[in-house]
Structure formats: structure tokens, C-alpha cells
Amino acid sequence: MSEKVRWGILATGGIAERFTTDLLTLDGAEVVAVASRTEASAKAFADRFGIPRAYGDWAGLFADEDVDVVYVATPHHAHREAAGRALEAGKAVLCEKALTLNAREAEELVTSARDRGLFLMEAMWMYCNPLVRRLVELVRGGVIGEIRSVQADFGLVGPFTADHRLRDPAVGGGALLDLGVYPVSFAQLLLGEPDTVQAHALLSPEGVDLNTGMLLGWDTGASALLSCSLVADTPLTASVTGTLGRIELPRGFFFPERFTLYRDGRDPEEFVNEDDPHSLRHEAAEVMRCLRAGGTESPLVPLDGSLAVMRTLDAVRDRIGVRYPQEALVTPA
Ligand SMILES: NC(=O)c1ccc[n+]([C@@H]2O[C@H](COP(=O)([O-])OP(=O)(O)OC[C@H]3O[C@@H](n4cnc5c(N)ncnc54)[C@H](OP(=O)(O)O)[C@@H]3O)[C@@H](O)[C@H]2O)c1
């Protein structure tokens, strides 16, 4: 792969706009094409960012020989098809979170990428944030001892009206796949896949989760108390507590500007992120680093980790009784 990495953007919604803005701040990142379900939207997006080619269907993007990597920014229900077709066309893929609707679809994608020797990564940008990486390094280095508990929440008040994608079961709506994926991914970054999953939720009349509490357990005795909501403005904080101390992340824990380490008998220690914590360019840079090195998987966002998160989200949905219409059967935990 040349120093330049040539991107194709698939879908033109809110996150595609934000990602493209941040991507274009990186040296060597070139956006050569964009695809939308409509030509007008592709063209408008291309005009906004000065992108040379705009396709009114996905096939044009997949056939474009100049595209090295496709960024999939559709709602969840379309991730498997979009990312799957991109892989079949020989493209590397960065796919928005949650990776797919469920673990079965995620396994299909991961198998496809691995069989073809192609790069695939879930766009779990939190894992690429420099301060989150520092936190992981500290915790793995033993500064707080053995982890006993994790807390994290992500709740917003829209209001999300009944026609919003977050309220639509057909596109994987609900708090869990959009917001709950962050607290679950945070806990699993530190503790791995849980041994037990309990959950309780308020469901909407359409059958998506509006307000969900989760209790994950590990055989070590560690637990994680997590929540997500579309109807409550929760603190958006996180903490991890061990036998020797704890780390607290303030509001916006998944793009932290700072965190505080508390250790028995010592003054609190502040760790600060000087490097644009809200930017998506850290995940884009990680994709480009991997592609230039010929890697097929990011060590920061490993596919086995994304699969494990999808299995937990499946288990939560199993407990709260949420099933998307296109699912024959939710994979049991
Ligand atoms: N990393 C983050 O911080 C972050 C933040 C927000 C969302 N996300 C993730 O990004 C994804 C998209 O979220 P968003 O907020 O950008 O949503 P959005 O604003 O609704 O945009 C999604 C785009 O996907 C396309 N689309 C809509 N319905 C579709 C359908 N039925 N089938 C195929 N394509 C469809 C549309 O683009 P076209 O009209 O061009 O086809 C639409 O503009 C979700 O998976 C979400 O979890 C990530």
C-alpha cells in the first residue's frame, strides 16, 4: 500500500459527515469516492468535501478500483450487507459500531474478512483514544490491583420521536446498539467477556429498548453495572475500582479529556488528554497504520473483542425481550 490511503465513504448521514471531516485532517488520507442510496445525496456530500466521485448506489463504490478502504456509516441493520459486499469486492473495511445487529452476523463478517485476508475493524473509536489507551496500560500494569467493579452509563434525552431511526426496530433501533455498546465495550476492554449477563429494560411501543440496566459478572468476582437510555440524561461517566484504588472518568467517558487515579494513601493523580479527544481521526489513523503495515486486524480494536461485545449485546436483548424483525432467532448467551 502506498503512503496515501484512498477511502470510500458509504452513506451520507450524521456520522459519515463527522468522520469525513476528521479523516481529512490526516496526512495521507484521501477520500476518492462516496456512495449513497440516492445520487442527489451522494453528489451533495461529494460537493461539500471536494470528493471526486459520487455514486447513487453502493455497487459503484465497490467496483471503484481506486478505493482501498470503505467506511460503512449506515444504520446497524445494513452493516452486514454493506461491509460484506465491500469485502467480497476485495476492499478493506472500517464499519460503524455496533459491528452488526447480532453476533451471528458479526461472525459472518469476521469469517469473510479472515478467509479473504482482508482488513476489518469496528469503528469503536473509544478504543483508539490516547487517554483510554493510557488507562488500559495503567490498569494492566496493576496500579489499581485486581479489578472488582466497573461502572459506566450512556443516556441521552432526544427527544427521539417515533419516526427516528433509534425508535425503529427494523434498523436496529433502541439505546443498546447505539449507546449501550460503549459501556459494554468499556467493561470488556478491561475485563474481557463476562461469564454472566443480567438486564432489565423499559421498551417502547415499537419494541426497542428505551432505558436499559445491565449487570455483567465475571467468575473472578468482578462485576460491571452499566446502563444506556434514550429517555434519561445520565451522567455519562465511568469508573473502574480495584483492590488498590480506582480510576474515575468524568462526563463523556468514551472520549475522555481527563481521568483521575485514586490510590490508597496518595494524593489523587490527574491524567490529561491534550490531543483532541472528541476527534474520530485516532480510529482513522489506526486503520491507515494497519493498512500500511499490511495488517488485517487492529490490535487496538481486535475482532475477537468486537465478537465478544456482540455476544453480550445479544444476551442483554435476550434478557429484555428485544428481537429485531429480520432475526429468525437471537443467539442465546
Ligand atoms: N462513532 C460515533 O460516534 C457514532 C455516532 C453516531 C452514530 N454512529 C453509528 O453510525 C451509524 C449511522 O448513524 P448516524 O447517526 O450517522 O445515522 P443517520 O444520520 O441516520 O445516517 C445514516 C445514513 O445511512 C443511510 N441509510 C439510512 N437508512 C438506511 C437504510 N434503511 N439502509 C441503508 N442505508 C440507510 C443514509 O445515507 P444515504 O441516504 O446516503 O444512503 C443515512 O444518511 C450507526 O451504526 C451508529 O451507531 C457512530
Ligand as a Chemical Component Dictionary entry (heavy atoms), coordinates in Angstrom:
data_LIG
# 
_chem_comp.id                   LIG 
_chem_comp.type                 NON-POLYMER 
_chem_comp.pdbx_formal_charge   0 
_chem_comp.three_letter_code    LIG 
# 
loop_
_chem_comp_atom.comp_id 
_chem_comp_atom.atom_id 
_chem_comp_atom.alt_atom_id 
_chem_comp_atom.type_symbol 
_chem_comp_atom.charge 
_chem_comp_atom.model_Cartn_x 
_chem_comp_atom.model_Cartn_y 
_chem_comp_atom.model_Cartn_z 
_chem_comp_atom.pdbx_ordinal 
LIG N1  N1  N 0  -18.806 6.709  16.204 1  
LIG C1  C1  C 0  -19.753 7.537  16.645 2  
LIG O1  O1  O 0  -19.504 8.437  17.451 3  
LIG C2  C2  C 0  -21.148 7.393  16.129 4  
LIG C3  C3  C 0  -22.062 8.433  16.327 5  
LIG C4  C4  C 0  -23.325 8.310  15.773 6  
LIG C5  C5  C 0  -23.657 7.149  15.081 7  
LIG N2  N2  N 1  -22.757 6.143  14.923 8  
LIG C6  C6  C 0  -23.101 4.911  14.205 9  
LIG O2  O2  O 0  -23.139 5.228  12.811 10 
LIG C7  C7  C 0  -24.237 4.560  12.179 11 
LIG C8  C8  C 0  -25.095 5.610  11.483 12 
LIG O3  O3  O 0  -25.531 6.561  12.424 13 
LIG P1  P1  P 0  -25.899 8.076  12.028 14 
LIG O4  O4  O 0  -26.145 8.776  13.305 15 
LIG O5  O5  O -1 -24.922 8.628  11.070 16 
LIG O6  O6  O 0  -27.299 7.829  11.302 17 
LIG P2  P2  P 0  -28.018 8.752  10.235 18 
LIG O7  O7  O 0  -27.636 10.182 10.456 19 
LIG O8  O8  O 0  -29.434 8.363  10.233 20 
LIG O9  O9  O 0  -27.325 8.329  8.860  21 
LIG C9  C9  C 0  -27.317 7.013  8.379  22 
LIG C10 C10 C 0  -27.178 7.045  6.877  23 
LIG O10 O10 O 0  -27.291 5.703  6.401  24 
LIG C11 C11 C 0  -28.079 5.658  5.227  25 
LIG N3  N3  N 0  -29.310 4.913  5.495  26 
LIG C12 C12 C 0  -30.421 5.332  6.160  27 
LIG N4  N4  N 0  -31.353 4.367  6.188  28 
LIG C13 C13 C 0  -30.817 3.317  5.545  29 
LIG C14 C14 C 0  -31.301 2.030  5.242  30 
LIG N5  N5  N 0  -32.540 1.635  5.593  31 
LIG N6  N6  N 0  -30.496 1.181  4.561  32 
LIG C15 C15 C 0  -29.255 1.576  4.174  33 
LIG N7  N7  N 0  -28.751 2.792  4.418  34 
LIG C16 C16 C 0  -29.518 3.652  5.108  35 
LIG C17 C17 C 0  -28.399 7.096  4.863  36 
LIG O11 O11 O 0  -27.404 7.536  3.943  37 
LIG P3  P3  P 0  -27.741 7.590  2.371  38 
LIG O12 O12 O 0  -29.030 8.344  2.262  39 
LIG O13 O13 O 0  -26.573 8.312  1.830  40 
LIG O14 O14 O 0  -27.842 6.195  1.864  41 
LIG C18 C18 C 0  -28.282 7.834  6.171  42 
LIG O15 O15 O 0  -27.944 9.163  5.979  43 
LIG C19 C19 C 0  -24.929 3.750  13.276 44 
LIG O16 O16 O 0  -24.449 2.429  13.226 45 
LIG C20 C20 C 0  -24.485 4.418  14.588 46 
LIG O17 O17 O 0  -24.389 3.549  15.682 47 
LIG C21 C21 C 0  -21.498 6.258  15.428 48 
# 
loop_
_chem_comp_bond.comp_id 
_chem_comp_bond.atom_id_1 
_chem_comp_bond.atom_id_2 
_chem_comp_bond.value_order 
_chem_comp_bond.pdbx_ordinal 
LIG N1  C1  SING 1  
LIG C1  O1  DOUB 2  
LIG C1  C2  SING 3  
LIG C2  C3  SING 4  
LIG C2  C21 DOUB 5  
LIG C3  C4  DOUB 6  
LIG C4  C5  SING 7  
LIG C5  N2  DOUB 8  
LIG N2  C6  SING 9  
LIG N2  C21 SING 10 
LIG C6  O2  SING 11 
LIG C6  C20 SING 12 
LIG O2  C7  SING 13 
LIG C7  C8  SING 14 
LIG C7  C19 SING 15 
LIG C8  O3  SING 16 
LIG O3  P1  SING 17 
LIG P1  O4  DOUB 18 
LIG P1  O5  SING 19 
LIG P1  O6  SING 20 
LIG O6  P2  SING 21 
LIG P2  O7  DOUB 22 
LIG P2  O8  SING 23 
LIG P2  O9  SING 24 
LIG O9  C9  SING 25 
LIG C9  C10 SING 26 
LIG C10 O10 SING 27 
LIG C10 C18 SING 28 
LIG O10 C11 SING 29 
LIG C11 N3  SING 30 
LIG C11 C17 SING 31 
LIG N3  C12 SING 32 
LIG N3  C16 SING 33 
LIG C12 N4  DOUB 34 
LIG N4  C13 SING 35 
LIG C13 C14 SING 36 
LIG C13 C16 DOUB 37 
LIG C14 N5  SING 38 
LIG C14 N6  DOUB 39 
LIG N6  C15 SING 40 
LIG C15 N7  DOUB 41 
LIG N7  C16 SING 42 
LIG C17 O11 SING 43 
LIG C17 C18 SING 44 
LIG O11 P3  SING 45 
LIG P3  O12 DOUB 46 
LIG P3  O13 SING 47 
LIG P3  O14 SING 48 
LIG C18 O15 SING 49 
LIG C19 O16 SING 50 
LIG C19 C20 SING 51 
LIG C20 O17 SING 52 
# 
